[in-house]
Amino acid sequence: MKMVVDGQERKLRAVWYENGIVRMIDQRKLPVSMEIYDAKNANDIAYSIKDMVVRGAPAIGVTAAYGLAMSKIQGENMEEIEKLIASTRPTAFDLFKAINFMKRENFELNAAERYANEISGRCKKIGEYGNAIIKEGSRLLTHCNAGALAVLDWGTALAPMRVAKESGKNIFVYVDETRPRLQGARLTAWELGQEGIDHAIIADNAAGFYMNRGEVDLVIVGADRIGANGDFANKIGTYEKAVLAKENSIPFYVAAPASTFDFKIKSGSEIPIEERGEDEVLVINGVRHSPTTSRAKNPAFDVTPAKYVTGYITEYGIFRSDEFNKLSNKISSDLFMR
């Protein structure tokens, strides 16, 4: 991804392997500072995923792949390491896809590199297919961060926006702030700014206001897991955006690579939903803003039924949920995705 650091333009991936360690942009620190987190062992890898140093389903998968390769090089018990990494975040299917891939490839480093390159290349294709649904002057809305930080490069939901910008289209993006961790306000806005894409951060509850006024033409979001019927899990708050889009006759698209599709589950009711700590809701910048007697609930994801989705933008093209038999056939014939 392109970024300006200390006045100089640089290109970095969100996660990479260098000199025996797994290095990643610390997404907790953006946009205030650009810091690199070095994971030197499996415990560091597990921490980086669990504590959201790295986040976004494809990027989590790549981090797991590199972490497993590093652990093998260090002579660790791979069965124990596999369990440790698999326990970090239950909703993102890419995590388990990456673990299975690395297990099949005997946890070799070159396999992790190949996995990372494949994910990046496939997300570029998502951008190319998604660009076709973006018109000159389109006003888009997105939720959470499904950009290069959430993948390695290009992104999923942001990939079509990047390609649209490169092709000369003038677009505008409404960026949901995405409480409680503000991935939209902190990360998506930062990425769009680096790319020179016009945007504005809005409060999560303002999305319906702009939709109802006819100021949103298209919604594109990412996904953490997509079931066989098209139901999908994404960052909490996605479901209500989909309902609002349907009510206001606005096309609603999900952008995700094949590694996010879990055809073993029949519907979204089978997707495990991660519940995160209460302090993410109750505390801001180290200061508790709620009564000390109050508790909080903090589901990290919600599930959106397929009936609200116009189409799924993948590296194979754009599909409706009633075309998933075609998509499933493409994925099953894809040697990398087996």
Order of alpha helices (4+ residues) and beta strands (2+ residues): beta-beta-beta-beta-beta-alpha-alpha-alpha-alpha-alpha-beta-alpha-beta-alpha-beta-alpha-beta-beta-beta-alpha-beta-alpha-beta-beta-beta-beta-beta-alpha
